[in-house]
Amino acid sequence: MKGSCRCGSVQYRFVGKPDNIILCYCKECQLQTGSDKWFGAWIKKDNFKFIKGQPTINSRIGESGSLVNNMFCGQCGTPICVEVTVGNFYSVSINTMEKPESFSPQMAIYTRSAPKWASIPNDIAVFDILPPRSNK
């Protein structure tokens, strides 16, 4: 699977299937997207590679106490992925993929932080924070 930012300056590819496809309603994802959630595919770091350009990185400390790296295009500003160092994976923006319509969310996380007006699907697993054992 391949993907890129809006302008094409940063491109990536990954092999294999995502470990999970999530809607994340945490405050950080809301700020990153300018919306109520992030729609991402969890891809193991070993299966993901930037093939053109390099993203701009904004780092922060996550709830786990570990580094979280938000990666976006420095030219057009498109959020591309989030490196979750504690889990050794990237949460890759579904909307940057070549065929985003082929993915559906499997769970919603951090729904306790969702705005009151947010729509949370009722046909997937829903968690106030993270599902048990996903932060190790």
SULRAGI-V747858 format. One record per pair of residues at least 12 apart in sequence whose C-alpha atoms are under 7 Angstrom apart, sorted by sequence separation. I is the first residue (numbers start at 1). J is the second residue. If there is no record, write none. Layout:
BEGIN
i = [I | I]
j = [J | J]
END
This chain:
BEGIN
i = [1 | 2 | 25 | 57 | 58 | 70 | 80 | 81 | 1 | 24 | 25 | 57 | 58 | 69 | 70 | 80 | 1 | 23 | 24 | 57 | 68 | 69 | 23 | 24 | 56 | 57 | 68 | 69 | 23 | 55 | 56 | 68 | 80 | 111 | 112 | 22 | 23 | 55 | 56 | 68 | 107 | 108 | 109 | 110 | 111 | 112 | 22 | 55 | 56 | 67 | 106 | 107 | 108 | 109 | 110 | 111 | 21 | 22 | 55 | 66 | 106 | 107 | 108 | 109 | 110 | 21 | 66 | 109 | 110 | 20 | 21 | 109 | 20 | 18 | 19 | 18 | 19 | 18 | 15 | 14 | 15 | 14 | 13 | 14 | 13 | 12 | 13 | 12 | 13 | 11 | 12 | 11 | 12 | 11 | 10 | 11 | 9 | 10 | 45 | 9 | 10 | 44 | 45 | 10 | 44 | 45 | 43 | 44 | 42 | 43 | 42 | 43 | 87 | 42 | 87 | 41 | 42 | 86 | 40 | 41 | 40 | 41 | 40 | 41 | 39 | 40 | 39 | 10 | 5 | 7 | 6 | 6 | 5 | 5 | 36 | 36 | 23 | 36 | 21 | 22 | 21 | 22 | 23 | 24 | 25 | 26 | 21 | 22 | 23 | 24 | 25 | 20 | 21 | 22 | 23 | 24 | 25 | 27 | 26 | 25 | 26 | 25 | 5 | 4 | 3 | 4 | 3 | 2 | 3 | 2]
j = [13 | 14 | 37 | 69 | 70 | 82 | 92 | 93 | 14 | 37 | 38 | 70 | 71 | 82 | 83 | 93 | 15 | 37 | 38 | 71 | 82 | 83 | 38 | 39 | 71 | 72 | 83 | 84 | 39 | 71 | 72 | 84 | 96 | 127 | 128 | 39 | 40 | 72 | 73 | 85 | 124 | 125 | 126 | 127 | 128 | 129 | 40 | 73 | 74 | 85 | 124 | 125 | 126 | 127 | 128 | 129 | 40 | 41 | 74 | 85 | 125 | 126 | 127 | 128 | 129 | 41 | 86 | 129 | 130 | 41 | 42 | 130 | 42 | 41 | 42 | 42 | 43 | 43 | 47 | 47 | 48 | 48 | 48 | 49 | 49 | 49 | 50 | 50 | 51 | 50 | 51 | 51 | 52 | 52 | 52 | 53 | 52 | 53 | 88 | 53 | 54 | 88 | 89 | 55 | 89 | 90 | 89 | 90 | 89 | 90 | 90 | 91 | 135 | 91 | 136 | 91 | 92 | 136 | 91 | 92 | 92 | 93 | 93 | 94 | 93 | 94 | 94 | 73 | 73 | 76 | 76 | 78 | 78 | 80 | 114 | 115 | 105 | 118 | 104 | 105 | 105 | 106 | 107 | 108 | 109 | 110 | 106 | 107 | 108 | 109 | 110 | 106 | 107 | 108 | 109 | 110 | 111 | 113 | 113 | 113 | 114 | 114 | 96 | 96 | 96 | 97 | 97 | 97 | 98 | 98]
END
